């Protein structure tokens, strides 16, 4: 995907009614997180947690309203790739007792967050396919 950080942050701002004073969790490599970190800080977010992997996601989710997942893709000698998968069970564990909305952006080339997570109460999941449709509509309106 092209650099979609401004569009993702804009969608998050609209969905959450603003970002100021809210918190986010960015998961991915430093290089993948940086454009989002920069934009979220400009929006005066209260806290921006950063993790290389989704290992601790369930312990951080209670403190955030936005999760941006840009998993690092592993490549193997034979040309195969593996995208780390974030399970709905792991997200549900972190959302136990949640009363505020959680917005999740799955920014992998293909689905890397289990789509059942989008059915959890107070969770709104944007999959790669969702974002592609939104961005295509935005490009069509601009031209």
MIMIFI-730895 format. One record per atom (N, C-alpha, C): residue in three letters; atom name; x, y, z negated. Coordinates in steps of 0.02 Angstrom, whole numbers, plus 50000, padded with zeros to 5 digits. Each point is the difference from the previous one (the first is absolute). Layout:
<recs>
REC  code  site      x      y      z
REC   ALA    CA      X      Y      Z
...
</recs>
This chain:
<recs>
REC  code  site      x      y      z
REC   UNK     N  50042  49940  50000
REC   UNK    CA  49958  50060  50000
REC   UNK     C  50044  50062  50000
REC   UNK     N  49976  50051  50034
REC   UNK    CA  50035  50064  50000
REC   UNK     C  49997  50030  49930
REC   UNK     N  50030  50058  49991
REC   UNK    CA  49999  50033  49934
REC   UNK     C  49929  50023  49985
REC   UNK     N  49967  49963  49958
REC   UNK    CA  49930  50016  49984
REC   UNK     C  49992  50027  49930
REC   UNK     N  50056  50015  49967
REC   UNK    CA  49997  50023  49930
REC   UNK     C  49953  50060  49991
REC   UNK     N  50004  50052  50042
REC   UNK    CA  49954  50057  49990
REC   UNK     C  49927  49980  50005
REC   UNK     N  49983  49956  50046
REC   UNK    CA  49931  49978  50008
REC   UNK     C  49977  49959  49940
REC   UNK     N  50043  49955  49976
REC   UNK    CA  49983  49958  49943
REC   UNK     C  49988  50043  49938
REC   UNK     N  50044  50048  49988
REC   UNK    CA  49993  50044  49942
REC   UNK     C  49937  50043  50007
REC   UNK     N  49984  50022  50061
REC   UNK    CA  49939  50039  50011
REC   UNK     C  49938  49959  49986
REC   UNK     N  49999  49938  50022
REC   UNK    CA  49943  49955  49986
REC   UNK     C  49993  49989  49925
REC   UNK     N  50056  49988  49966
REC   UNK    CA  49999  49989  49928
REC   UNK     C  49973  50062  49964
REC   UNK     N  50021  50058  50021
REC   UNK    CA  49977  50062  49969
REC   UNK     C  49924  50008  50008
REC   UNK     N  49975  49985  50060
REC   UNK    CA  49928  50006  50012
REC   UNK     C  49961  49948  49960
REC   UNK     N  50024  49939  49997
REC   UNK    CA  49965  49946  49964
REC   UNK     C  49998  50011  49925
REC   UNK     N  50055  50027  49973
REC   UNK    CA  50005  50009  49927
REC   UNK     C  49978  50069  49978
REC   UNK     N  49981  50043  50047
REC   UNK    CA  49980  50067  49981
REC   UNK     C  50058  50042  49977
REC   UNK     N  50058  49989  50028
REC   UNK    CA  50061  50036  49982
REC   UNK     C  50050  49953  49967
REC   UNK     N  50063  50020  50002
REC   UNK    CA  50053  49958  49972
REC   UNK     C  50032  50031  49938
REC   UNK     N  49991  50064  49991
REC   UNK    CA  50032  50034  49944
REC   UNK     C  49978  49969  49934
REC   UNK     N  50049  49984  49958
REC   UNK    CA  49985  49971  49935
REC   UNK     C  49988  49925  50000
REC   UNK     N  50000  49970  50058
REC   UNK    CA  49990  49927  50006
REC   UNK     C  50067  49965  50003
REC   UNK     N  49998  49933  50000
REC   UNK    CA  50062  49961  50002
REC   UNK     C  49998  49949  50056
REC   UNK     N  50059  49983  50025
REC   UNK    CA  50005  49953  50056
REC   UNK     C  50055  49949  49987
REC   UNK     N  49994  49943  50034
REC   UNK    CA  50052  49949  49999
REC   UNK     C  50020  49987  50073
REC   UNK     N  50064  50009  50013
REC   UNK    CA  50028  49987  50067
REC   UNK     C  50042  49936  49996
REC   UNK     N  49985  49952  50043
REC   UNK    CA  50037  49937  50001
REC   UNK     C  50032  49991  50068
REC   UNK     N  50065  49990  50001
REC   UNK    CA  50038  49990  50061
REC   UNK     C  50071  50023  49990
REC   UNK     N  50039  49999  50053
REC   UNK    CA  50070  50023  49996
REC   UNK     C  50001  50075  49992
REC   UNK     N  50058  50026  49976
REC   UNK    CA  50008  50072  49992
REC   UNK     C  49983  50037  50065
REC   UNK     N  50025  49974  50055
REC   UNK    CA  49989  50032  50065
REC   UNK     C  49926  50003  50019
REC   UNK     N  49963  49947  49985
REC   UNK    CA  49929  49997  50015
REC   UNK     C  49959  50045  49954
REC   UNK     N  50021  50004  49937
REC   UNK    CA  49963  50039  49950
REC   UNK     C  50010  50075  50007
REC   UNK     N  50060  50021  50023
REC   UNK    CA  50019  50070  49997
REC   UNK     C  49950  50049  50032
REC   UNK     N  49975  49987  50062
REC   UNK    CA  49953  50050  50028
REC   UNK     C  49938  50010  49957
REC   UNK     N  49976  49946  49969
REC   UNK    CA  49940  50004  49958
REC   UNK     C  50017  50035  49935
REC   UNK     N  50057  49985  49971
REC   UNK    CA  50022  50032  49938
REC   UNK     C  50004  50075  50009
REC   UNK     N  50031  50021  50054
REC   UNK    CA  50008  50071  50015
REC   UNK     C  49932  50035  50006
REC   UNK     N  49954  49970  50038
REC   UNK    CA  49934  50031  50009
REC   UNK     C  49958  49999  49936
REC   UNK     N  50004  49946  49962
REC   UNK    CA  49961  49996  49937
REC   UNK     C  50025  50050  49949
REC   UNK     N  50065  50011  49998
REC   UNK    CA  50027  50050  49954
REC   UNK     C  49978  50070  50020
REC   UNK     N  49995  50013  50065
REC   UNK    CA  49975  50064  50024
REC   UNK     C  49928  50012  49979
REC   UNK     N  49963  49946  49992
REC   UNK    CA  49930  50003  49979
REC   UNK     C  49992  50003  49924
REC   UNK     N  50056  50005  49965
REC   UNK    CA  50001  50007  49927
REC   UNK     C  49968  49941  49963
REC   UNK     N  50017  49940  50023
REC   UNK    CA  49977  49940  49964
REC   UNK     C  50033  49999  49931
REC   UNK     N  49964  49974  49952
REC   UNK    CA  50026  49998  49931
REC   UNK     C  50059  49953  49995
REC   UNK     N  49992  49937  50023
REC   UNK    CA  50054  49950  49999
REC   UNK     C  50000  49963  50066
REC   UNK     N  50060  49984  50025
REC   UNK    CA  50007  49957  50058
REC   UNK     C  50048  49945  49980
REC   UNK     N  49972  49941  49987
REC   UNK    CA  50040  49941  49983
REC   UNK     C  50027  49970  50064
REC   UNK     N  50061  49973  49997
REC   UNK    CA  50030  49969  50059
REC   UNK     C  50028  49932  49982
REC   UNK     N  49985  49952  50043
REC   UNK    CA  50024  49931  49992
REC   UNK     C  50023  49973  50067
REC   UNK     N  50052  49959  49999
REC   UNK    CA  50024  49968  50061
REC   UNK     C  49955  49942  50021
REC   UNK     N  49971  49965  49951
REC   UNK    CA  49957  49943  50013
REC   UNK     C  49935  50006  49960
REC   UNK     N  49953  49957  50015
REC   UNK    CA  49935  50002  49965
REC   UNK     C  49999  49958  49936
REC   UNK     N  50059  49980  49978
REC   UNK    CA  50006  49957  49941
REC   UNK     C  49963  50027  49938
REC   UNK     N  50004  50065  49987
REC   UNK    CA  49970  50029  49940
REC   UNK     C  49935  50038  50013
REC   UNK     N  49969  49988  50058
REC   UNK    CA  49941  50039  50019
REC   UNK     C  49944  49998  49948
REC   UNK     N  49987  49942  49972
REC   UNK    CA  49943  49994  49953
REC   UNK     C  50012  50040  49935
REC   UNK     N  50063  50011  49982
REC   UNK    CA  50013  50039  49939
REC   UNK     C  49998  50076  50013
REC   UNK     N  50009  50021  50062
REC   UNK    CA  50000  50072  50016
REC   UNK     C  49932  50024  50024
REC   UNK     N  49960  49957  50030
REC   UNK    CA  49935  50020  50028
REC   UNK     C  49954  50036  49952
REC   UNK     N  49997  49983  49936
REC   UNK    CA  49955  50037  49955
REC   UNK     C  50015  50075  49996
REC   UNK     N  50059  50020  50020
REC   UNK    CA  50021  50070  49993
REC   UNK     C  49997  50041  50064
REC   UNK     N  49978  49969  50055
REC   UNK    CA  50000  50035  50064
REC   UNK     C  49932  49999  50034
REC   UNK     N  49991  50048  50045
REC   UNK    CA  49939  50003  50041
REC   UNK     C  50014  49985  50073
REC   UNK     N  50065  49997  50018
REC   UNK    CA  50020  49990  50069
REC   UNK     C  50058  49950  50003
REC   UNK     N  49993  49950  50045
REC   UNK    CA  50053  49952  50011
REC   UNK     C  50017  50000  50075
REC   UNK     N  50062  50014  50016
REC   UNK    CA  50023  49998  50069
REC   UNK     C  50050  49943  50005
REC   UNK     N  49982  49949  50039
REC   UNK    CA  50040  49939  50005
REC   UNK     C  50034  49996  50068
REC   UNK     N  50065  50007  50000
REC   UNK    CA  50041  49996  50062
REC   UNK     C  50051  49944  49989
REC   UNK     N  49978  49937  50003
REC   UNK    CA  50046  49945  49983
REC   UNK     C  50059  49995  50049
REC   UNK     N  50056  49979  49973
REC   UNK    CA  50059  49989  50040
REC   UNK     C  49993  49932  50034
REC   UNK     N  50008  50000  50066
REC   UNK    CA  49992  49939  50039
REC   UNK     C  50067  49963  50002
REC   UNK     N  49999  49937  49982
REC   UNK    CA  50060  49959  50003
REC   UNK     C  50005  49966  50067
REC   UNK     N  50059  50001  50030
REC   UNK    CA  50011  49968  50065
REC   UNK     C  50047  49940  49989
REC   UNK     N  49984  49946  50035
REC   UNK    CA  50040  49940  49994
REC   UNK     C  50039  49987  50065
REC   UNK     N  50051  49959  49995
REC   UNK    CA  50045  49985  50056
REC   UNK     C  49963  49980  50063
REC   UNK     N  49950  49960  49995
REC   UNK    CA  49963  49975  50058
REC   UNK     C  49955  50052  50032
REC   UNK     N  50000  50061  49973
REC   UNK    CA  49958  50053  50028
REC   UNK     C  49934  50008  49964
REC   UNK     N  49985  49956  49951
REC   UNK    CA  49938  50005  49963
REC   UNK     C  50001  50057  49949
REC   UNK     N  49942  50021  49980
REC   UNK    CA  49994  50052  49949
REC   UNK     C  49951  49979  49946
REC   UNK     N  50011  50028  49941
REC   UNK    CA  49955  49988  49944
REC   UNK     C  49982  50067  49969
REC   UNK     N  49936  50012  49992
REC   UNK    CA  49976  50062  49968
REC   UNK     C  49975  49980  49930
REC   UNK     N  50028  50031  49948
REC   UNK    CA  49976  49984  49932
REC   UNK     C  49925  50016  49994
REC   UNK     N  49964  49956  49967
REC   UNK    CA  49927  50004  49995
REC   UNK     C  49980  50021  49931
REC   UNK     N  49955  50049  49994
REC   UNK    CA  49975  50024  49936
REC   UNK     C  49930  49969  49991
REC   UNK     N  49992  49958  49950
REC   UNK    CA  49938  49963  49991
REC   UNK     C  49946  50041  49966
REC   UNK     N  49938  49983  50015
REC   UNK    CA  49942  50031  49968
REC   UNK     C  50000  49984  49926
REC   UNK     N  50023  49941  49981
REC   UNK    CA  50002  49981  49930
REC   UNK     C  50048  50045  49960
REC   UNK     N  50056  50016  50029
REC   UNK    CA  50049  50044  49968
REC   UNK     C  49971  50070  49992
REC   UNK     N  49965  50024  50051
REC   UNK    CA  49968  50065  49997
REC   UNK     C  49944  50000  49948
REC   UNK     N  49960  49947  50000
REC   UNK    CA  49944  49994  49952
REC   UNK     C  50026  50001  49928
REC   UNK     N  50056  49967  49989
REC   UNK    CA  50030  49999  49933
REC   UNK     C  50017  50072  49978
REC   UNK     N  50027  50039  50045
REC   UNK    CA  50018  50069  49984
REC   UNK     C  49940  50047  49997
REC   UNK     N  49943  49978  50025
REC   UNK    CA  49940  50043  50001
REC   UNK     C  49950  49981  49945
REC   UNK     N  50018  49953  49958
REC   UNK    CA  49954  49978  49947
REC   UNK     C  49979  50060  49958
REC   UNK     N  49935  50011  49994
REC   UNK    CA  49974  50055  49960
REC   UNK     C  50005  50069  50033
REC   UNK     N  50020  50002  50062
REC   UNK    CA  50010  50063  50036
REC   UNK     C  49934  50037  50009
REC   UNK     N  50000  50066  49988
REC   UNK    CA  49941  50041  50009
REC   UNK     C  50010  50053  50055
REC   UNK     N  50063  50009  50020
REC   UNK    CA  50014  50049  50052
REC   UNK     C  50016  49965  50065
REC   UNK     N  49988  50033  50057
REC   UNK    CA  50013  49967  50064
REC   UNK     C  50075  49988  50012
REC   UNK     N  50014  49947  50037
REC   UNK    CA  50068  49984  50022
REC   UNK     C  49999  49996  50075
REC   UNK     N  50041  50040  50031
REC   UNK    CA  50005  50002  50072
REC   UNK     C  50065  49964  50020
REC   UNK     N  49994  49950  50044
REC   UNK    CA  50058  49960  50020
REC   UNK     C  50010  50007  50076
REC   UNK     N  50061  50018  50020
REC   UNK    CA  50019  50002  50070
REC   UNK     C  50050  49945  50013
REC   UNK     N  49982  49953  50044
REC   UNK    CA  50044  49946  50021
REC   UNK     C  50033  50024  50065
REC   UNK     N  50064  50018  49996
REC   UNK    CA  50034  50030  50057
REC   UNK     C  50049  49952  50035
REC   UNK     N  49989  49936  49992
REC   UNK    CA  50041  49950  50035
REC   UNK     C  49977  49997  50073
REC   UNK     N  50041  49971  50044
REC   UNK    CA  49978  49993  50070
REC   UNK     C  49938  49957  50008
REC   UNK     N  49992  49950  49956
REC   UNK    CA  49940  49960  49998
REC   UNK     C  49979  49993  49927
REC   UNK     N  49941  49975  49988
REC   UNK    CA  49972  49997  49932
REC   UNK     C  50048  49969  49950
REC   UNK     N  50014  50037  49945
REC   UNK    CA  50043  49974  49948
REC   UNK     C  49969  50006  49931
REC   UNK     N  49940  50029  49997
REC   UNK    CA  49961  50002  49938
REC   UNK     C  49938  49957  50013
REC   UNK     N  49989  49952  49956
REC   UNK    CA  49943  49955  50009
REC   UNK     C  49936  50042  50004
REC   UNK     N  49962  49990  50054
REC   UNK    CA  49942  50042  50013
REC   UNK     C  49946  49993  49947
REC   UNK     N  49998  49946  49962
REC   UNK    CA  49952  49994  49945
REC   UNK     C  50009  50055  49948
REC   UNK     N  50059  50028  49997
REC   UNK    CA  50013  50055  49952
REC   UNK     C  49954  50058  50013
REC   UNK     N  49981  50011  50063
REC   UNK    CA  49954  50054  50017
REC   UNK     C  49930  49990  49974
REC   UNK     N  49984  49939  49978
REC   UNK    CA  49934  49986  49973
REC   UNK     C  49997  50010  49924
REC   UNK     N  50057  50012  49970
REC   UNK    CA  50001  50011  49927
REC   UNK     C  49965  50066  49984
REC   UNK     N  49965  50003  49942
REC   UNK    CA  49968  50063  49982
REC   UNK     C  50052  50056  49994
REC   UNK     N  49983  50058  50024
REC   UNK    CA  50041  50061  49997
REC   UNK     C  50063  49997  50043
REC   UNK     N  50006  49949  50044
REC   UNK    CA  50059  49996  50045
REC   UNK     C  49978  50015  50071
REC   UNK     N  50037  50043  50033
REC   UNK    CA  49990  50014  50071
REC   UNK     C  50065  49983  50036
REC   UNK     N  49998  49950  50044
REC   UNK    CA  50058  49975  50035
REC   UNK     C  49999  50022  50073
REC   UNK     N  50054  50031  50021
REC   UNK    CA  50010  50015  50071
REC   UNK     C  50051  49951  50028
REC   UNK     N  49979  49958  50045
REC   UNK    CA  50043  49950  50032
REC   UNK     C  50036  50032  50060
REC   UNK     N  50051  49967  50027
REC   UNK    CA  50032  50026  50060
REC   UNK     C  49950  50011  50058
REC   UNK     N  49951  49955  50006
REC   UNK    CA  49950  50007  50053
REC   UNK     C  49956  50061  49988
REC   UNK     N  49980  50012  49938
REC   UNK    CA  49960  50059  49982
REC   UNK     C  50038  50064  50019
REC   UNK     N  50063  50003  49981
REC   UNK    CA  50040  50060  50013
REC   UNK     C  50009  50011  50075
REC   UNK     N  50010  49946  50037
REC   UNK    CA  50008  50006  50072
REC   UNK     C  49937  50029  50032
REC   UNK     N  49941  49977  49978
REC   UNK    CA  49937  50027  50026
REC   UNK     C  49992  50074  49983
REC   UNK     N  50015  50018  49938
REC   UNK    CA  49994  50069  49977
REC   UNK     C  50047  50045  50040
REC   UNK     N  50062  49978  50006
REC   UNK    CA  50050  50042  50035
REC   UNK     C  49985  50005  50074
REC   UNK     N  49974  49948  50031
REC   UNK    CA  49981  50003  50071
REC   UNK     C  49943  50051  50010
REC   UNK     N  49951  50000  49955
REC   UNK    CA  49945  50048  50004
REC   UNK     C  50025  50071  49991
REC   UNK     N  50048  50010  49955
REC   UNK    CA  50029  50066  49988
REC   UNK     C  50037  50024  50062
REC   UNK     N  50038  49955  50032
REC   UNK    CA  50037  50019  50061
REC   UNK     C  49951  50017  50057
REC   UNK     N  49946  49963  50004
REC   UNK    CA  49951  50012  50054
REC   UNK     C  49967  50069  49990
REC   UNK     N  49985  50018  49938
REC   UNK    CA  49969  50066  49986
REC   UNK     C  50049  50056  50015
REC   UNK     N  50064  49988  49989
REC   UNK    CA  50051  50052  50010
REC   UNK     C  50013  50014  50074
REC   UNK     N  49986  49950  50043
REC   UNK    CA  50014  50011  50071
REC   UNK     C  49941  50026  50039
</recs>
